Amino acid sequence: MNPASDFVVAIPARHAATRLPGKPMRLLAGEPLVLHVARRALAAGAREVWVAADDQRIADALNGSGVRVAMTSTAHPSGTDRLAECARIAGWSDDTIVVNLQGDEPFAPAEGIRAVADLLRDSGAEMATLAAPVTDAETLFDPNTVKLVQAANGDALYFSRAPLPWPRDAFARDRTRLPEGGHWLRHIGIYAYRAGFLQRFAAMSPGRLEQVESLEQLRVLEAGYRIAVAPTPAPFPPGVDTPDDLARAEARIAGHA
């Protein structure tokens, strides 16, 4: 295999999702949501695609799909913990590049999945992720949209639900639009790391910043590790986290039919 494409994709799939119970099995265009996500991972050319499931119904839905299923504990507090168990079940070496593709991303672009794996390989960072420009004030001020700021070398300095960076003078006058010359970034929740670091990450205690912001990636920064960030090469349409999101995803698919 070409080393530039030697990575695996792991998809955490939790049946007991809080805001959309049974989310992996919710139907989108007549098929389970998790199956749509798995197909995006397969399209990216990963060496292996695994779904880290907590319910046999998810495994049954993936029969014949070409992906493998790791039955993981129902007690995991986060997707990272679930993927760490998946990595142990899969038997990946510590050097294996693992892309964490969220189980609610049925439209994740294949080139974006490949890009985050390439970024990890090329940057030498412990983790890698992607970002996209913020183009309107409503998005910047939305606490459900995670923002990030970068160092000059491209690494993440901080992730926040707050509007960062804060243009003091411009926002003192008007907070309804973005001032000229800003470079605000929206975090795209896809990650890559090597399997060995995934185990270390899952074993770390939650950090103070993580607990304040409810953002797990801050655990990595607070512990002094690098997270490399690059622009996404293709748009990541919104994921599916609520019934309204599911309806919008259905409309999106219908519009492309």
VMD Tcl script that draws the C-alpha trace (Angstrom):
set ca {
  {0.00 0.00 0.00}
  {1.12 3.54 -0.71}
  {2.39 4.94 2.64}
  {0.53 8.18 1.93}
  {-2.77 6.27 2.15}
  {-1.85 3.92 5.00}
  {-4.34 4.85 7.68}
  {-7.39 3.40 9.36}
  {-10.71 5.04 10.17}
  {-12.56 4.38 13.41}
  {-16.15 5.54 13.87}
  {-17.58 5.73 17.41}
  {-21.27 4.77 17.34}
  {-23.22 5.09 20.58}
  {-26.81 3.88 20.46}
  {-27.79 5.74 23.64}
  {-27.15 9.22 22.26}
  {-28.66 11.89 24.50}
  {-30.12 14.35 21.99}
  {-31.06 11.76 19.37}
  {-31.59 8.34 21.01}
  {-30.76 5.45 18.73}
  {-28.88 7.86 16.45}
  {-26.72 5.32 14.58}
  {-29.85 3.41 13.57}
  {-31.95 6.44 12.57}
  {-32.91 6.11 8.93}
  {-31.54 8.50 6.34}
  {-32.80 7.86 2.80}
  {-34.09 4.54 4.10}
  {-30.76 3.33 5.52}
  {-29.17 3.57 8.98}
  {-27.16 6.74 9.58}
  {-24.08 4.74 10.62}
  {-24.05 3.00 7.24}
  {-23.84 6.35 5.43}
  {-20.87 7.38 7.60}
  {-19.13 4.05 7.05}
  {-19.42 4.50 3.29}
  {-17.73 7.91 3.51}
  {-14.81 6.30 5.33}
  {-14.56 3.53 2.75}
  {-14.57 6.13 -0.04}
  {-11.52 7.80 1.53}
  {-9.36 4.75 0.82}
  {-8.55 3.75 4.39}
  {-6.70 0.47 4.89}
  {-9.35 -0.56 7.41}
  {-12.62 0.95 8.56}
  {-13.97 0.02 11.98}
  {-17.14 1.02 13.78}
  {-16.80 1.04 17.58}
  {-20.35 0.08 18.57}
  {-22.11 -0.38 21.88}
  {-25.18 -2.25 20.62}
  {-25.60 -5.40 18.54}
  {-28.20 -3.67 16.37}
  {-25.45 -1.41 15.01}
  {-23.30 -4.41 14.13}
  {-26.24 -6.08 12.41}
  {-26.91 -2.96 10.32}
  {-23.33 -3.08 9.00}
  {-23.40 -6.70 7.83}
  {-21.97 -6.91 4.32}
  {-20.90 -3.25 4.30}
  {-17.16 -3.93 4.13}
  {-16.42 -2.40 7.54}
  {-15.46 -4.20 10.73}
  {-17.25 -3.82 14.04}
  {-15.72 -3.71 17.52}
  {-18.28 -4.32 20.27}
  {-17.22 -1.91 22.99}
  {-18.42 -1.18 26.51}
  {-21.65 0.73 27.07}
  {-19.97 2.53 29.99}
  {-17.48 4.65 28.04}
  {-17.83 8.37 28.92}
  {-16.53 9.58 25.54}
  {-15.89 8.58 21.97}
  {-12.14 8.70 22.65}
  {-12.46 5.99 25.30}
  {-14.58 3.93 22.91}
  {-11.99 4.25 20.15}
  {-9.16 3.33 22.50}
  {-10.95 0.05 23.23}
  {-11.57 -0.41 19.50}
  {-7.83 0.02 18.83}
  {-7.03 -2.69 21.37}
  {-9.59 -5.05 19.83}
  {-8.28 -4.34 16.32}
  {-4.69 -4.91 17.47}
  {-3.27 -1.85 15.76}
  {0.41 -1.11 16.32}
  {1.30 2.08 18.20}
  {2.38 3.72 14.91}
  {-0.92 3.13 13.12}
  {-2.56 6.39 12.00}
  {-6.15 6.41 13.21}
  {-8.72 8.87 11.88}
  {-11.59 9.46 14.29}
  {-14.63 10.12 12.10}
  {-17.68 11.04 14.14}
  {-20.63 8.72 13.71}
  {-22.97 11.58 12.81}
  {-21.11 12.80 9.68}
  {-22.95 11.22 6.71}
  {-21.58 13.79 4.27}
  {-17.92 13.85 5.37}
  {-15.82 14.42 2.20}
  {-13.36 11.66 1.36}
  {-10.63 14.22 0.65}
  {-11.09 15.71 4.14}
  {-10.67 12.31 5.76}
  {-7.47 11.72 3.81}
  {-6.22 15.24 4.52}
  {-6.29 14.88 8.30}
  {-4.34 11.60 8.07}
  {-1.76 13.24 5.81}
  {-1.48 16.22 8.16}
  {-0.69 13.99 11.11}
  {1.95 12.15 9.12}
  {3.58 15.31 7.77}
  {3.41 17.54 10.86}
  {4.90 15.24 13.46}
  {2.24 16.43 15.93}
  {0.53 14.10 18.37}
  {-2.88 14.98 16.91}
  {-4.25 16.63 13.79}
  {-7.57 18.21 12.90}
  {-9.18 20.52 10.32}
  {-10.78 23.95 10.29}
  {-12.84 26.19 8.03}
  {-13.29 29.98 7.91}
  {-16.04 31.65 9.93}
  {-17.78 34.09 7.62}
  {-20.61 35.56 9.72}
  {-21.08 36.92 13.23}
  {-23.94 34.54 14.06}
  {-21.64 31.55 13.65}
  {-18.86 33.21 15.61}
  {-21.14 33.87 18.58}
  {-22.83 30.44 18.48}
  {-21.57 28.42 21.50}
  {-22.37 25.19 19.64}
  {-19.81 26.16 17.00}
  {-16.30 25.52 18.32}
  {-13.74 28.13 17.35}
  {-9.97 27.79 17.36}
  {-6.92 29.99 17.19}
  {-3.60 28.94 15.68}
  {0.07 29.55 16.30}
  {2.27 30.76 13.45}
  {3.35 27.16 12.75}
  {-0.28 26.09 12.25}
  {-0.70 24.29 15.57}
  {-3.77 24.93 17.68}
  {-3.30 27.40 20.51}
  {-6.80 27.05 21.93}
  {-10.31 25.81 21.19}
  {-13.33 27.60 22.61}
  {-17.08 27.96 22.42}
  {-16.51 31.69 22.84}
  {-15.92 34.06 19.88}
  {-12.13 34.02 19.55}
  {-10.13 36.05 18.79}
  {-12.08 39.08 20.07}
  {-11.68 42.25 17.98}
  {-11.96 44.69 20.87}
  {-12.56 47.97 19.07}
  {-14.74 46.61 16.26}
  {-17.03 44.66 18.59}
  {-17.30 47.65 20.91}
  {-19.07 49.35 18.01}
  {-20.98 46.51 16.35}
  {-21.34 42.79 17.09}
  {-23.75 41.99 14.28}
  {-21.10 41.61 11.59}
  {-17.49 40.59 11.30}
  {-14.93 43.35 10.79}
  {-12.63 43.33 7.78}
  {-9.34 41.52 7.97}
  {-10.32 38.92 10.55}
  {-9.28 35.30 10.34}
  {-11.77 33.40 12.45}
  {-11.79 29.62 12.24}
  {-14.45 27.04 12.92}
  {-13.23 23.69 14.18}
  {-14.25 20.61 12.21}
  {-14.54 17.70 14.60}
  {-12.41 15.13 12.82}
  {-9.14 13.96 14.38}
  {-6.11 11.87 13.53}
  {-3.61 10.39 15.95}
  {-1.40 7.37 16.15}
  {-2.86 4.43 18.03}
  {-0.24 4.70 20.77}
  {-1.14 8.32 21.49}
  {-4.84 7.46 21.40}
  {-4.23 5.13 24.35}
  {-2.33 7.85 26.23}
  {-5.05 10.40 25.50}
  {-7.79 8.13 26.80}
  {-5.76 7.40 29.96}
  {-5.27 11.11 30.83}
  {-7.50 12.66 33.46}
  {-9.81 15.39 32.13}
  {-8.11 18.77 32.35}
  {-9.45 21.92 33.97}
  {-9.97 23.67 30.63}
  {-11.75 20.64 29.19}
  {-14.16 20.65 32.10}
  {-14.82 24.39 31.78}
  {-15.47 24.36 28.01}
  {-16.72 20.76 27.64}
  {-14.19 20.26 24.86}
  {-12.17 17.05 25.12}
  {-9.38 18.22 22.79}
  {-8.34 20.82 25.39}
  {-7.08 17.92 27.51}
  {-4.35 17.41 24.91}
  {-3.29 21.07 24.77}
  {-3.34 21.51 28.54}
  {-1.06 18.48 28.86}
  {1.45 20.14 26.52}
  {0.92 18.10 23.35}
  {0.62 19.46 19.81}
  {-2.53 19.50 17.68}
  {-1.76 20.39 14.06}
  {-4.51 22.24 12.16}
  {-5.00 22.63 8.40}
  {-7.81 24.08 6.26}
  {-10.26 21.47 5.11}
  {-9.85 20.76 1.39}
  {-13.62 20.33 0.97}
  {-16.68 21.47 2.92}
  {-17.95 19.34 5.79}
  {-21.74 19.77 5.75}
  {-23.43 19.84 9.17}
  {-23.64 16.55 11.04}
  {-26.72 14.93 12.53}
  {-27.23 15.50 16.25}
  {-30.92 16.35 16.58}
  {-34.21 15.46 14.85}
  {-34.05 18.77 12.99}
  {-30.54 17.91 11.76}
  {-31.84 14.58 10.52}
  {-34.64 16.30 8.60}
  {-32.13 18.68 6.99}
  {-29.90 15.75 6.04}
  {-32.88 13.99 4.46}
  {-33.66 17.13 2.47}
  {-30.03 17.40 1.37}
  {-30.02 13.85 0.03}
  {-33.38 14.39 -1.69}
  {-31.98 17.53 -3.32}
  {-29.11 15.53 -4.83}
  {-31.32 12.68 -6.00}
}
mol new
graphics top color blue
foreach p $ca { graphics top sphere $p radius 0.5 }
foreach p [lrange $ca 0 end-1] q [lrange $ca 1 end] { graphics top cylinder $p $q radius 0.2 }
display resetview
